[in-house]
Amino acid sequence: MCVVLLHEGSASAGTTEALPVGLPDWNSVVSGQASHLTMVDSEAAAKDLFVSELGAALHLSDVAGTIAAKGLPAKLTKDLLLPDVLKSV
């Protein structure tokens, strides 16, 4: 048996981030980050930009946070498929 409780409040106190509705507005994100995107000249720069700016703009803050995490245990890194995620960035 599965019980689901619905509550109007946020699950985490103090969180003001609204949940995304639909897909991100890609044109807006690209236009808004155009100056930063043109300066990307390496994989490290692309990763840094994704972690600092693009992840949140694309409603992928959790992915950006995972990519930015340092010192994760090997098992957790494997469970999160982090090597695959890093290849796709």
KOLDO-236361 format. One record per atom (N, C-alpha, C): residue in one letter; x, y, z. Coordinates in pm, whole numbers, padded with zeros to 5 digits, always signed. Example, Ala and Ser with C-alpha at 12.3 -4.5 7.8 and 13.67 -1.06 7.14 Angstrom:
# KOLDO-236361
A+01319-00569+00780 A+01230-00450+00780 A+01320-00330+00780 S+01285-00225+00708 S+01367-00106+00714 S+01290+00003+00787 
***
This chain:
# KOLDO-236361
M+00084-00117+00000 M+00000+00000+00000 M+00089+00123+00000 C+00052+00222-00078 C+00130+00345-00090 C+00043+00462-00047 V+00095+00546+00039 V+00022+00664+00085 V+00099+00787+00040 V+00029+00877-00026 V+00090+01000-00073 V+00023+01116-00001 L+00105+01199+00062 L+00053+01316+00131 L+00088+01439+00050 L-00009+01523+00028 L+00015+01648-00045 L+00007+01763+00052 H+00098+01855+00038 H+00103+01970+00126 H+00135+02092+00041 E+00067+02202+00068 E+00089+02323-00012 E+00224+02387+00014 G+00281+02370+00129 G+00408+02434+00163 G+00526+02366+00097 S+00639+02431+00106 S+00762+02377+00050 S+00816+02266+00139 A+00881+02169+00077 A+00938+02058+00153 A+01061+02102+00232 S+01128+02206+00185 S+01244+02255+00257 S+01221+02400+00298 A+01234+02426+00425 A+01207+02558+00480 A+01302+02660+00420 G+01249+02777+00389 G+01331+02884+00338 G+01358+02878+00189 T+01312+02778+00121 T+01334+02767-00023 T+01233+02853-00096 T+01284+02940-00184 T+01195+03027-00260 T+01198+02996-00408 E+01275+02897-00449 E+01286+02860-00589 E+01156+02796-00636 A+01098+02853-00741 A+00975+02799-00797 A+01007+02677-00882 L+00918+02581-00881 L+00936+02463-00965 L+00914+02503-01111 P+00995+02448-01202 P+00980+02483-01343 P+00850+02428-01399 V+00795+02503-01492 V+00675+02459-01562 V+00714+02444-01709 G+00720+02321-01754 G+00757+02296-01892 G+00907+02303-01915 L+00944+02314-02041 L+01085+02320-02080 L+01140+02460-02061 P+01271+02471-02043 P+01331+02603-02031 P+01315+02682-02161 D+01318+02813-02150 D+01314+02901-02267 D+01456+02911-02322 W+01492+02821-02412 W+01629+02810-02461 W+01677+02940-02524 N+01592+03005-02603 N+01632+03131-02667 N+01669+03235-02563 S+01591+03244-02458 S+01617+03340-02352 S+01748+03307-02280 V+01771+03180-02251 V+01893+03139-02182 V+02015+03169-02268 V+02010+03133-02395 V+02123+03157-02485 V+02146+03307-02502 S+02040+03383-02521 S+02054+03528-02535 S+02111+03591-02409 G+02060+03546-02295 G+02105+03602-02168 G+02248+03567-02133 Q+02298+03457-02186 Q+02434+03410-02154 Q+02529+03423-02274 A+02486+03494-02378 A+02564+03500-02502 A+02707+03546-02479 S+02728+03649-02399 S+02864+03698-02379 S+02950+03594-02307 H+02891+03520-02213 H+02964+03416-02144 H+02991+03297-02237 L+02893+03261-02317 L+02907+03146-02407 L+03016+03168-02511 T+03030+03291-02559 T+03132+03318-02661 T+03273+03311-02603 M+03286+03320-02471 M+03418+03316-02407 M+03461+03174-02369 V+03374+03075-02390 V+03409+02937-02357 V+03511+02886-02458 D+03630+02849-02406 D+03736+02805-02494 D+03796+02670-02454 S+03733+02604-02355 S+03783+02474-02311 S+03671+02399-02241 E+03694+02271-02218 E+03597+02191-02145 E+03582+02242-02002 A+03692+02283-01942 A+03687+02334-01804 A+03604+02462-01797 A+03618+02550-01896 A+03541+02673-01899 A+03392+02643-01920 A+03362+02545-02004 A+03223+02504-02028 A+03162+02448-01900 K+03238+02364-01830 K+03190+02307-01704 K+03166+02417-01601 D+03260+02510-01589 D+03244+02619-01493 D+03121+02704-01525 L+03098+02734-01652 L+02983+02813-01690 L+02853+02738-01662 F+02852+02608-01690 F+02732+02529-01662 F+02702+02528-01513 V+02805+02508-01432 V+02787+02502-01287 V+02743+02637-01232 S+02804+02745-01279 S+02778+02877-01220 S+02655+02947-01276 E+02621+02926-01401 E+02514+03003-01463 E+02406+02918-01533 L+02450+02835-01626 L+02355+02766-01713 L+02269+02664-01640 G+02325+02593-01545 G+02249+02491-01473 G+02121+02547-01413 A+02132+02657-01341 A+02015+02719-01280 A+01919+02774-01385 A+01973+02837-01489 A+01889+02895-01593 A+01808+02789-01668 L+01863+02667-01673 L+01796+02557-01743 L+01719+02465-01648 H+01703+02509-01523 H+01633+02431-01420 H+01706+02299-01393 L+01837+02302-01400 L+01920+02183-01376 L+02018+02208-01262 S+01973+02280-01160 S+02060+02313-01047 S+02114+02189-00978 D+02031+02084-00969 D+02077+01961-00905 D+02189+01895-00984 V+02181+01900-01115 V+02287+01845-01200 V+02413+01929-01185 A+02397+02061-01188 A+02512+02149-01173 A+02580+02128-01039 G+02502+02110-00934 G+02558+02085-00802 G+02633+01954-00795 T+02581+01853-00862 T+02648+01723-00865 T+02780+01732-00939 I+02779+01802-01051 I+02901+01818-01130 I+03005+01897-01050 A+02961+01994-00973 A+03054+02079-00897 A+03107+02011-00772 A+03042+01905-00728 A+03082+01840-00602 A+03224+01785-00612 K+03296+01803-00504 K+03435+01755-00497 K+03444+01648-00390 G+03530+01551-00411 G+03558+01450-00309 G+03446+01352-00281 L+03363+01325-00381 L+03257+01226-00360 L+03318+01087-00354 P+03265+01000-00269 P+03314+00862-00265 P+03292+00794-00401 A+03381+00703-00435 A+03376+00635-00565 A+03242+00566-00589 K+03186+00501-00486 K+03058+00433-00504 K+02947+00532-00536 L+02944+00645-00467 L+02841+00746-00493 L+02858+00804-00632 T+02982+00830-00671 T+03009+00881-00805 T+02956+00784-00911 K+02977+00656-00889 K+02929+00555-00983 K+02776+00548-00981 D+02716+00550-00861 D+02570+00544-00848 D+02502+00663-00916 L+02565+00779-00910 L+02510+00899-00972 L+02538+00908-01122 L+02614+00810-01173 L+02654+00807-01314 L+02731+00934-01351 L+02807+00987-01255 L+02877+01113-01275 L+02972+01112-01393 P+03048+01003-01416 P+03135+01004-01535 P+03055+01022-01665 D+02938+00962-01673 D+02854+00978-01793 D+02800+01120-01804 V+02761+01176-01690 V+02710+01314-01691 V+02818+01411-01735 L+02939+01392-01683 L+03049+01481-01720 L+03084+01471-01868 K+03069+01353-01926 K+03094+01338-02071 K+02993+01416-02152 S+02871+01431-02101 S+02765+01494-02179 S+02765+01646-02166 V+02841+01699-02072 V+02842+01845-02052 V+02930+01910-02154 
***
